[in-house]
Amino acid sequence: MKVEIGPLNNYSSSKELIDAINNWILYYNNTRIQAKLNGHSPVEYRQMAA
C-alpha cells in the first residue's frame, strides 16, 4: 500500500490521506483482478461462491 499511495508527505491534509487510503481499499477489494481467482476481483469471487 505504501508504494501505491505514495509517500505520506505528498498529502496536504489528513483528510486527503484518509481519502486516498479509503479509495485504495475500495480498489483493492472491489476492482483489482486476481489471476488466482480466475480473473475476478475478490468481491466477485466471493459472490460467485455464495
Backbone hydrogen bonds, N-H to C=O, Kabsch-Sander energy under -0.5 kcal/mol:
donor,donor_aa,acceptor,acceptor_aa,energy
5,I,1,M,-2.4
6,G,2,K,-1.1
10,N,7,P,-1.7
11,Y,8,L,-1.4
17,L,13,S,-1.7
18,I,14,S,-2.7
19,D,15,K,-2.5
20,A,16,E,-2.0
21,I,17,L,-2.4
22,N,18,I,-2.7
23,N,19,D,-2.5
24,W,20,A,-2.1
25,I,21,I,-2.5
26,L,22,N,-2.4
27,Y,23,N,-2.4
28,Y,24,W,-3.0
29,N,25,I,-2.2
30,N,26,L,-2.4
31,T,27,Y,-1.9
32,R,27,Y,-2.5
34,Q,40,H,-1.9
37,L,34,Q,-0.8
38,N,35,A,-1.4
39,G,34,Q,-1.8
40,H,34,Q,-0.7
40,H,37,L,-0.7
43,V,29,N,-1.4
45,Y,41,S,-2.5
46,R,42,P,-2.1
47,Q,43,V,-2.2
48,M,44,E,-2.1
49,A,45,Y,-1.6
50,A,46,R,-1.1
